[in-house]
Amino acid sequence: MSTNRVATLDPLSQLVKEAVIAALDESGRPLSQRLLTTAQTAEYLGISEDSVRNLHAAGTLRKVKIVGVKLMFDVKDLDKLIEENK
């Protein structure tokens, strides 16, 4: 009987594994944490919110366009900005 239970868990385990992988981006970060608000972006970069807005206004930092949402920034763009300014 325990063999049957293991056999039925294998497909379920595979589905759970696939769901977890689908919920992460290639860096292992949950997709829900990929987009940051202005305040979160400022904290991530170690600068003020005004500096984030200035970087955006200057075209250095692109926002993600989501209808009805405040400025949102992609962590990938932030990481790229950091790499380019080392």
PyMOL commands that set and color helices and strands:
alter all, ss='L'
color gray80, all
select helices_A, chain A and resi 2-22+31-33+38-45+49-57+75-84
alter helices_A, ss='H'
color red, helices_A
select strands_A, chain A and resi 35-36+73-74
alter strands_A, ss='S'
color yellow, strands_A
deselect
rebuild
show_as cartoon
